[in-house]
Amino acid sequence: MLVICSWCEKFIKEKEPLLDKSISHTICEECYEKATVEIRRFEEREDRKKVNRGGFSEPIITAKRE
């Protein structure tokens, strides 16, 4: 089984069973470091409180009056 990074698609390793050439995903160390830096930056932002738990800004709803 081939293991690749789900972010950058870099080959990481092969694991048992070796004859199985299906693909499994993980995250490589480089992408992990990049992700943790981005998470720390987000956590330090003042406007992060405006983002809901799903990671999306609150929707703006408009209605047309008739």
C-alpha positions in Angstrom: 0.0 0.0 0.0 1.3 3.4 -1.0 1.1 6.2 1.5 1.1 9.8 0.2 0.5 13.3 1.6 -3.1 14.4 1.1 -1.9 18.0 0.8 1.1 17.9 -1.6 0.7 14.4 -2.9 4.3 13.6 -2.1 5.1 9.8 -1.7 5.8 9.1 2.0 6.3 5.3 2.3 5.0 1.9 1.4 3.4 -0.3 4.0 2.1 -3.8 4.3 0.7 -5.5 2.3 3.4 -4.5 -0.2 1.6 -6.2 -3.1 -1.4 -4.0 -2.6 -0.9 -0.9 -4.6 -3.8 1.0 -3.3 -3.3 4.5 -1.9 -3.6 5.7 1.7 -3.3 9.3 2.8 -1.6 11.1 5.6 0.2 14.5 6.0 3.9 14.9 5.5 6.0 16.8 8.1 6.5 19.8 5.8 2.7 20.2 5.2 2.1 19.6 8.9 4.4 22.4 9.9 2.8 24.8 7.3 -0.7 23.9 8.7 0.2 24.5 12.3 1.7 27.9 11.4 -1.5 28.8 9.6 -3.6 27.6 12.6 -1.6 29.7 15.0 -1.9 32.7 12.8 -5.7 32.2 12.7 -5.9 31.8 16.4 -4.1 35.1 17.0 -6.4 37.0 14.7 -8.8 39.4 16.3 -11.5 38.8 13.7 -11.5 35.0 14.2 -14.4 35.5 16.6 -16.6 36.5 13.7 -16.1 33.1 12.1 -18.5 30.3 13.2 -17.4 26.8 14.2 -17.6 25.5 10.6 -14.9 27.9 9.6 -17.2 30.1 7.4 -18.2 33.7 7.9 -21.7 34.3 8.9 -24.0 34.5 5.9 -25.5 37.8 4.8 -29.1 37.4 3.9 -30.9 39.9 1.8 -34.6 39.9 0.8 -36.3 41.7 -2.0 -39.4 43.6 -1.0 -42.3 43.5 -3.3 
